[in-house]
Amino acid sequence: MAVVKVDGSGPKTLRVGQSQGSVKLLAVDGSSGTFEIDGSRTRIAMGSSSFSTASSDKGKAREVLTADGNGHFVTTVQVNGHSVQALVDTGATTVSMSAATARQLGLEYRNGQRAVSQTANGLVPVWIVRWDTVRLGTITLYQVEGAVIEADMPGVLLGMSFLNRVKMVRGNGQLELVKN
């Protein structure tokens, strides 16, 4: 079973094979669910707060994220084709991750430019990079500036180098992103 909210509806529990609007639950395993959304198959990690829909608004790619219990928007993104959980962070300048996360994902970053960045924990050494692609559901952006931080950080931040390139509308505990 999976609990879903589709297009602002209230939470609904789906069993494998059941649908809510254009979303059908195909399978569930210990860490994710496989859904068919508007005819496309997608795997969403357990605890993720996003779902994909094709946009009917002028053919633009659109994603709707639902806030978690703390009011944060956490979703799965692909950075250069590697999936990772990310926190939407309008306070982060770039799509950022720790060096340990970048190594774990097999992302090359040491060809980037060395710099120092001011973070909530003070000054830290970073590598300024350019990700070939950053994808959130149906939204794919190319040549997105990023930072790989030589310090511990809890996860990946989906910062303004991505967010400035999409339209954001927030309301009713949801964040809608539409590709410009």
For each residue, the residues with C-beta under 8 A, 3 or more apart:
1: 13 14 15 16 25 28
2: 13 14 25 28 33 35
3: 11 12 13 14
4: 11 12 14 20 23 25 51
5: 8 9 10 11 12 51 66
6: 9 12 20 21 22 23 51
7: 21 53 64
8: 5 64 172 174
9: 5 6 12 20 21
10: 5
11: 3 4 5
12: 3 4 5 6 9 20
13: 1 2 3
14: 1 2 3 4 18 19 20 23 25
15: 1 18 25
16: 1 25 26 27 28
17: 24 25 26
18: 14 15 24 25
19: 14 22 23 24 25
20: 4 6 9 12 14 23
21: 6 7 9
22: 6 19 37 38 53
23: 4 6 14 19 20 35 36 37 51
24: 17 18 19 35 36 37
25: 1 2 4 14 15 16 17 18 19 28 33 34 35
26: 16 17 33 34 35 36 41
27: 16 33 34
28: 1 2 16 25 32 33 34
29: 32 33
30: 46
31: 45 46
32: 28 29 43 44 45 46
33: 2 25 26 27 28 29 43 44 46
34: 25 26 27 28 41 42 43 44
35: 2 23 24 25 26 41 42 43 44 51
36: 23 24 26 39 40 41 42
37: 22 23 24 40 42 51 52 53
38: 22 52 53 54
39: 36
40: 36 37 52 54
41: 26 34 35 36
42: 34 35 36 37 52 137
43: 32 33 34 35
44: 32 33 34 35 48 50 51 76
45: 31 32 48 76 85
46: 30 31 32 33
47: 68 74
48: 44 45 74 75 76 85
49: 65 66 67 68 73 74 75
50: 44 63 64 65 66 73 75 76 136 137
51: 4 5 6 23 35 37 44 63 64 66 137
52: 37 38 40 42 63 137 138
53: 7 22 37 38 62 63 64 138
54: 38 40 61 62 138
55: 58 59 60 61 62 138 178
56:
57: 60 62 178
58: 55
59: 55
60: 55 57 178 179 180
61: 54 55 137 138 139 140 178 179
62: 53 54 55 57 138 139 176 177 178 179
63: 50 51 52 53 75 136 137 138 139 176 177
64: 7 8 50 51 53 174 175 176 177
65: 49 50 73 75 88 174 175 176 177
66: 5 49 50 51 73 173 174
67: 49 70 71 72 73 173 174 175
68: 47 49 71 72 73 74
69:
70: 67
71: 67 68 173
72: 67 68 87 88
73: 49 50 65 66 67 68 87 88 175
74: 47 48 49 68 85 86 87 88
75: 48 49 50 63 65 85 86 88 136 137 158
76: 44 45 48 50 83 84 85 86 136
77: 83 84 85 86 95 134 135 136 156 158
78: 81 82 83 84 133 134 135
79: 82 84 95 97 105 107 131 133 134 146 156
80: 107 131 132 133
81: 78 133
82: 78 79 105 106 107
83: 76 77 78
84: 76 77 78 79 97 101 105 155 156
85: 45 48 74 75 76 77 155 156
86: 74 75 76 77 95 136 155 156 157 158
87: 72 73 74 155 156 157 158
88: 65 72 73 74 75 158 163 175
89: 92 157 158 159
90: 159 160 163
91: 159
92: 89 95 96 157 158 159 160
93: 96 147 159 160 161
94: 128 144 145 146 147 159 160 161
95: 77 79 86 92 131 134 144 145 146 147 156 157 158 159 161 162
96: 92 93 146 147 148 149 153 156 157 159
97: 79 84 101 102 105 146 147 148 149 153 155 156 157
98: 101 102 148 149 150 151 152 153
99: 102 103 109 127 148 149 150
100: 103 104 152
101: 84 97 98 104 105 153 155 156
102: 97 98 99 105 107 109 148
103: 99 100 106 107
104: 100 101
105: 79 82 84 97 101 102
106: 82 103
107: 79 80 82 102 103 148
108: 111
109: 99 102 112 127 129 148
110: 127
111: 108 129
112: 109 127 128 129 130 148
113: 127 128
114: 125 126 127 128
115: 125 126 127 128
116: 123 124 125 126
117: 123 124 125 126 147 149
118: 122 123
119: 122 123 124 149 151
120:
121: 124 151
122: 118 119
123: 116 117 118 119
124: 116 117 119 121 149 150 151
125: 114 115 116 117 149 150 151
126: 114 115 116 117 147 148 149 150
127: 99 109 110 112 113 114 115 147 148 150
128: 94 112 113 114 115 145 146 147
129: 109 111 112 145 146 147 148
130: 112 143 144 145 146
131: 79 80 95 134 143 144 145 146
132: 80 142 143
133: 78 79 80 81 140 141 142 144
134: 77 78 79 95 131 140 141 144 146 158 162
135: 77 78 139 140 141
136: 50 63 75 76 77 86 139 158 162 177
137: 42 50 51 52 61 63 75
138: 52 53 54 55 61 62 63 179
139: 61 62 63 135 136 166 177 179
140: 61 133 134 135
141: 133 134 135 144 162 165 166 179
142: 132 133
143: 130 131 132
144: 94 95 130 131 133 134 141 161 162 165
145: 94 95 128 129 130 131 161
146: 79 94 95 96 97 128 129 130 131 134 161
147: 93 94 95 96 97 117 126 127 128 129
148: 96 97 98 99 102 107 109 112 126 127 129
149: 96 97 98 99 117 119 124 125 126 153
150: 98 99 124 125 126 127
151: 98 119 121 124 125
152: 98 100
153: 96 97 98 101 149 157
154:
155: 84 85 86 87 97 101
156: 77 79 84 85 86 87 95 96 97 101
157: 86 87 89 92 95 96 97 153
158: 75 77 86 87 88 89 92 95 134 136 162 163
159: 89 90 91 92 93 94 95 96 162 163
160: 90 92 93 94 163 164
161: 93 94 95 144 145 146 164 165
162: 95 134 136 141 144 158 159 165 166
163: 88 90 158 159 160 166 168 177
164: 160 161
165: 141 144 161 162 179 180
166: 139 141 162 163 177 178 179 180
167: 176 177 178 179 180
168: 163 175 176 177
169: 175 176 178
170: 174 175 176
171: 174
172: 8
173: 66 67 71
174: 8 64 65 66 67 170 171
175: 64 65 67 73 88 168 169 170
176: 62 63 64 65 167 168 169 170
177: 62 63 64 65 136 139 163 166 167 168
178: 55 57 60 61 62 166 167 169
179: 60 61 62 138 139 141 165 166 167
180: 60 165 166 167
